[in-house]
Amino acid sequence: MRRLISTCSLGLMTLFVGASAQAIEFRSVGASPVVMYDAPSLKGGKLYVAPRGMPLEVVFTSGAWSKVRDMAGDLSWVESKDLITRRNLMVRVTNAKIREAADEASALVFSADKSVLLEMAEPAVGAWVKVKHRDGQLGYVKVNEVWGL
């Protein structure tokens, strides 16, 4: 009996550790705004319209639908075909400072208000991520000032 309990406990630990070790997957809304639903069906309730470029965390994919989480933490469903792999980030603070280099003392390139979309130009390294504004300006922002990583 003890051996059975140990085996079950080990199996459950493996399951939970494996689930928590999965990489977080982010996608962005494609070229057109999309309707977000409360269920994986066009007959589901319409929750809101997500603007183009909006970053979303993919929680689960089922057939042609993806269950996603937005910056506010709300869950909804979207057709997977409406999501693209380009990584966009959304500013989550009132006034994010985008700097010339990944250093607080570096020159300021521009500031971005809350909810401004920035394209991830390079993967995050440490506390900074390189971003690109739609106007073409490049710089580094602190990872804790944006959402979508």
N, C-alpha and C positions, 0 to 999 in steps of 0.2 A: 504494500500500500504506500509506504514511504517513497519507494522508487517511482511509482506512478505519479504521486504528487510532485516530486522533483522534476520529472520529465515534463509534466503539464506546465509547471512554473517556468521552466527553461524555455518551453515553446512560446508561452505568452510573452516572456521578456524579449525573445527574438522578434516576435511580431511587433511589439511596441517600439523597440529600438529601430527596427527596419523602417517602420512607418515614419518615425521622427527624423530619420537620416535622409529621407528623400529630398532632393533639391527642389527649391521653390521655383515654379515656372511662371514667368510673366509674359504677357502678350499685350499688344496694343490694338485698339479699335482701328479698323482700316480707313480707307479714304472717305467713307461716308458715315454719318452718325448711324447708330443702330439702336433698336428697341431692346430693352432688357426685360426679361420675363421672370415670373415667379415659379415657372415650371418649364421643363424641356419640351415645349410644344408651342407652335404658333397660336394655339387655342388657350394658352396660359394667360394669366393676368399680366397686363403691361405695367411695369413699375416706373420706368423713366427712359429717356433717350440719352444714351452715352455719346458724347461728342467724338469726332474723329481724333485719333491719336491718343485717346485716354488709356493710360496703363491699367491693366487688370491682372490680378493674380489668378491663375488657373488652378482651381482646387480639385476638379474632377472632370473627366471627359466621358461622355456616354453617347456613342454613335456620332451623330452630327451636331451634338450640343455640348457646351462647356459650362460648368458651374464655376462662377468667378466671384472674386472678392474685390471691391473697390477701395479707394483710399480711406473712406469712412468706416470700412469694415463690413459693409452690407453685402450680403450674398444674393446673387441673381443668376439667371441662365441667359446665354447668348448662343446664337448659331456659330459654331466653330469656324465656318467659312468667312465670317466677318472679322476675324482676328488675324493680325499679322505678327510676324516674328520680330520686326523692328522694335527695339527697346526704347520706349519713351519713359521719362520720369516726370512726376508732378511735384512742384514745389509745395512743401507742407508747412512752411513758416511764413511769417508776414513779409520779411525782407531778406531773401537769401543773397549772400554775397558770392559772386562768381569771380574767382581770382585767376591770374595769369599762370600761376603754378600751384601745386598742391601744398600750399604753405600759407598760414594765416598772415604772415608778413608780406606776402606777395602783392603786387599791384592789383587793384580792383579793375576788372574788365567791364562788368555790368552788375546790376542788381535785378532780381526777379521777385515779383510779388507772389503771394500765395496763389496756388492753382495754375500757375504758368507751366506750360509743357516745355520740356527740354529733351532733346534726343541724347541718349547715352552714346558718346563718341568712342569711349573705350571702357572696358570693364573696371569696376572699382578696385582700387589698390589702397588698402588700409582705410583711413578715415575719409578719403577723397575719391571722387569720380569725375572723369572728364566728360563735359557736356557741350552740346551745341544748341544755340538758340536758333529759331527759325529765320532770323535775320543773318545768320552765318557766323555770329560771334562764338568763339570757343573759349572755354575756361574750365576751372575746377571748382566744384562745390562740395561741401561736407555731406557725406552720405546720410547723416541724420537730419538734413534739411530738405531731403527729397523722398518721394515714395515711388516704389517700383523696382527696388533692388532685391 
